[in-house]
Amino acid sequence: MTGMRSSVVMVHGWHMPGLEMALLGRRLRAAGHEVHGFRYASRRQTPEQAARDLAAFLEDVPGDLVHLVAHSLGGVIVRHLFEVAPVQRPGRIVMLGSPLQGSRVAARLAQNRLGRWWLGAALDRGLLGGSPVLRGRDVGMIAGSKPFGPGPWVAPLPDPHDGTVAVDETRGPEVSRHLTMPVSHFGMLVNRLLVQETLHFLETGEFLP
């Protein structure tokens, strides 16, 4: 894939403005990628609705290759993208702490009315599981094992976990390479080594040895 013009589209997580991915985006830019941030309303839009907006957004992104880097719920939205708009330009996908199996924390919160209201449309084939398996792409998953975050206060999380999402929740049949790093769910977004791993996967389809 070397020598082709490439763009990276970043997809943020639940209840996030996208600004939390700015440092990651800056580092990807410094490595020579054109970086675009996609934003969506995670409480008001179902993952499928957000995926349709992402498909429209991608039409205006330049490049022979269009890679996707998605944090948390963003990875679930990328799954839906390839169901609603399967024809996309070539590119690889890196997911960061995405609960492809569903989130135990979200499931516990969804047991009461306030929790369901707070999580909103993200529950629909999203945070509770049931999102479509993505086919035909190299998908790398980076999961965190630093248990810093509010998750264990809400629901029992099996070790290892990143304080919000358990490592076993990040596994899916489309994940061709899975890497666990000692980072928390939000700390992963500012980790320099994670950037190197992400760049290496976008270039080669492998994480660093």
Stockholm file with secondary structure:
# STOCKHOLM 1.0

chainA/1-209         MTGMRSSVVMVHGWHMPGLEMALLGRRLRAAGHEVHGFRYASRRQTPEQAARDLAAFLEDVPGDLVHLVAHSLGGVIVRHLFEVAPVQRPGRIVMLGSPLQGSRVAARLAQNRLGRWWLGAALDRGLLGGSPVLRGRDVGMIAGSKPFGPGPWVAPLPDPHDGTVAVDETRGPEVSRHLTMPVSHFGMLVNRLLVQETLHFLETGEFLP
#=GR chainA/1-209 SS CTTSCEEEEEECCTTCCSGGGHHHHHHHHHTTCEEEEECCCTTTSCHHHHHHHHHHHHHTCCCSEEEEEEETHHHHHHHHHHHHCCCCCSCCEEEESCCTTCCHHHHHHTTSHHHHHHHGGGGTTTTTSCCCCCCSSCEEEEEECCCCSSHHHHSCCCSSBCSSSBGGGGCCTTEEEEEEESCCTTGGGGCHHHHHHHHHHHHHSSCCC
#=GC SS_cons         CTTSCEEEEEECCTTCCSGGGHHHHHHHHHTTCEEEEECCCTTTSCHHHHHHHHHHHHHTCCCSEEEEEEETHHHHHHHHHHHHCCCCCSCCEEEESCCTTCCHHHHHHTTSHHHHHHHGGGGTTTTTSCCCCCCSSCEEEEEECCCCSSHHHHSCCCSSBCSSSBGGGGCCTTEEEEEEESCCTTGGGGCHHHHHHHHHHHHHSSCCC
//
